Amino acid sequence: MNYFLRAYSNKPKKCLVTSYLQKYFLSQATSEKLQFYRLLQFISFVRTYSGKKEIVNGQIYITLQFRLLDFMKTVHCQANTYQRQQFLQFFDQLQGLPPFREKFTDRSFRQFLFFPVVNAIQETKRGPWIIQIAVAEYLMKDAYPFYFPASFFTYSNSINLDVKLSIIQTLAQDYSIQKTYDVQSFLNQFAKRRHSIQAKIKREIIHEFQNLLKYKIIEPRFLFQGKDNQPIIEKDFIEIEDLISSKYIIFYEVISPF
């Protein structure tokens, strides 16, 4: 029931969407964080497009065409030569994703690529790059369990990217409305960084949770599990001290009825 309510509730078009596909790509997300985040951005971006439907062995694909610059502008990326090459590389690597496999019975399964055809074309030397891509309808549907506020659609720096991905993964890792954020494990990744950087990371965590509260993605209820089996503390907000003293932060997703 939770999944059904999540998937089919109305979601703003200009937001970042994700689903339990996150688990499918999780092995790549660890070593290729930006590539994984770009994938979420791209899936969210193409939801606003309509294209031509084609059926290949029973699998529906949507063929789309758009300017590379339009995608870059949507995710607030500067249109310089370096960034353009990074985005072209992203599309070049899409076909390297493992195929998606659904098992129906012991004698029946289906396996398909999400992006079987990707073309990047620059018709003239100074002309715009055009992306032509076939996307599995599976990714184009609106039935995504999770969405995040517009602030999650872009990132400002590498720290902001790390924080957002840690929260996205926490929300998408469990079907339950109760989510467990392993704050100690996340902060330990930055234990050797300067104190100023560690302080900035904590502020970023609080800021992103405040955005989730503001847009009613989560409830104003947090349970803080201490590092040394200390009693659980319940509050309706997060402070720096909570991040320092806690091993886990438990929070609750809001699921709106129709």
N, C-alpha and C positions, 0 to 999 in steps of 0.2 A: 504493500500500500504506500509506504514512504517513497519507494522508487517511482510509482505511478504518479503520485502527486507532484514530485519533483520534476519529472520528465515533461509532464503535460501542462504545467502552470505557465502562464504567459511570462515571457522573458524579453527585456528590452533588446532591440536589435544591436545597439551600439554597446555591447558588453562582452566580456570574455566568458566563453562557455567551455565546459569540460565535462567529462563523464568518467565512468569506470574504465574507459579506454586508457585512462592515466596509468592503471596497473600494467596494461599491455606494453606501454612505452617506458615504464619506470626504469628498466635496466639501462636504457639509453639516457634517461634524464640525469642520472648521477654524473656521467662523464661529459654529457653534451647538453648542459642546462639551457644555453641560449637556443640551440636547435630545437629542443623540446618546447620551449616557450614560444618560439616563432611558429611552431606547428599549431599551438593553441590559438595564437593570434590569427593565423591564416584560416583555420577552420571557422573562427568567429567572423572574420572578414568576408568570406565567400557566402555566408548565410544571407547577405544582403543582395546577392546576385541571382539572376535566373539564367538558365542556359538550356541547351538542347539535350533531351534525354536520348540515351542509346542503351540497348540491351545486349549484353554479351553473355551467352550461356546462362541466361536467367538472372544475371546480375545487372542492376540498373546503374548507369554512370551518367553524370551530368557534365557536359562539355562547356567550359567557360573561357572567356577571353577578357583580359583587362590589362591596363597599363601597369607596369611594375611600379612606376612612380606613385600611382594611386594607393597601392598597398603600403608603400614606404611612408607616404603622408599620413595615412590612417593610423599607423603605429608611431607617429611622431619621430621619424628618422630622417636625418639630413640627407639630401639627394646629392652627395658627393661621390666621386669615383670609387673610393674605398668601400663605402657603404653599399653602393650599387653592386659591386662585385660580391660582397658578403651575401646580399639577398639572392643574387643569381646562383651562388653556391648552394644556398638553402634549397632552391628549387631543383638544382642538379642532384641533390642528395635525397630528395623525397622518395625516389624509387628504390633507395637502399633500405627503406623500412621493411621489416619482415612482413610477409603476407598475413592477413587475418584469417583465422580458422574457426569455423563453427562445427561442432560435432553434434549430429542429431541422434544417431543410433550407432550401434557397433558396426553397421554396414553402410553408414551414410554420413558424409561430412561435406562441407563446402569451404573452399579456400580461395581468396581473391586478394588482389592488390588494391590499396586505397587510391593510388595515383598511377594507373597503367601507362598514361601518355602525358609527357610534359614537354612542351616546346617553348623556347625562349628565342624571340626573333627581334632583330633590329634591322629594319628594312633599309635605312640610310645611315651613313656614318654618324651623324649628329641627331638622328631621329630617336624617338622613345623606344624603349624595350617593351615588347608585347609578350605577355604570358598566355599561352594556350594550354589548358590543362583539363584532363578528364578526372573527375572526382567521384568516388563511389557515393551513391545516393545515401548510403549508410551514414556518411559524415555530413550530409547536407540537410538532414532532417532537423526539425526544431526540438525533437525530443531529447534534449540534453538535461540530465539530472541537476547539474549545478551551473550557476552563473555567478559572476562576480561584478561588483560595481565598475563603472567606467574607469576608475583610477587603476584597476588591475589590468586594463587593456595595454598599457604601456609601462615601461620602467625607466627610472631616471639614471641609475648607475648599477654597478655589479652587486653592491650590497642590497639595494632595493630589489633586484632580480632574485637574489638568493632568498630573501625574506618572503617575497610573494610566492615563489615556488614552494617553499616549505609549508605555507598556509594552504595553498591549492592542493598539495599532496595530502595534507592532513584531512581536509574536507572530503576528498574523493576516495579515501582509502577504506571507508567503512559504510555499510548501508544504514547503520543506526544514526539517529539524530544526535547522539552523544559522540563527540569527537575528542581525541586525546592528542594534544600537541606536545611532542617530546622536546621541550624547550632546552633542557640541559644538553641533550645530544646535539641539537642544532648549534647552540652557543659554543660547545666544545670544539667545533670546527674552526673557530676563530680565536682559540685560547692563546695562540702565539702572536696574534696581531697587536698593534699598539692599543693602549687603553682608550684613546680617543676613538679608534675604529670600533672597539667593542661597545663603547657607549652609544655610538651612532647606530649600531645594529639594534640595540635594545630600544632606542627611540623609534626606529623604523618598525619594529614589531608592534609596538604600542599604537603607532599611527595607523598601520594597516588594520589592526583589530578595531580601532575606532571607526574606520571606514565601513567595515562589515556591520558594526552596530548602527551606524548612521543610516545605512540603506536596508536595515532590518534583515540582513542575511543570517545573523546569529542573534541569540537572546542575550540580554544584559545579565548574564549569570556565568560566573567563572569559579571553578573549584581548583585550588592550588594544592598539589601534593608535594610536600617538602622532600628534600634530598635524603634525610636521615630518618625516614619513617615518622616524621612529625605529623600531628593531626592535620587533616584536610581543612583548609580555610576557604570559605565561600565569600565572594564579593561580586559587585556588579560592574567592576571596572578593573583595569590592569595598571600597575605602577612598576617603576624600575625595580623596586625592592622585591616585587613578586617574581620577576624574571631571574633575579639573582638567587633567591632562596628556594625556588621550585624546581622539581625534577620534571613534573608533568603539569600541564594546564588543561583541564577538562572544560569544554564549552559545548553549547547546544545550538544546532542549526534550526532556523525557523522554516517551517514548511507551510506555505500559505494554501488554504483550500481554494477551490475554483470560485 
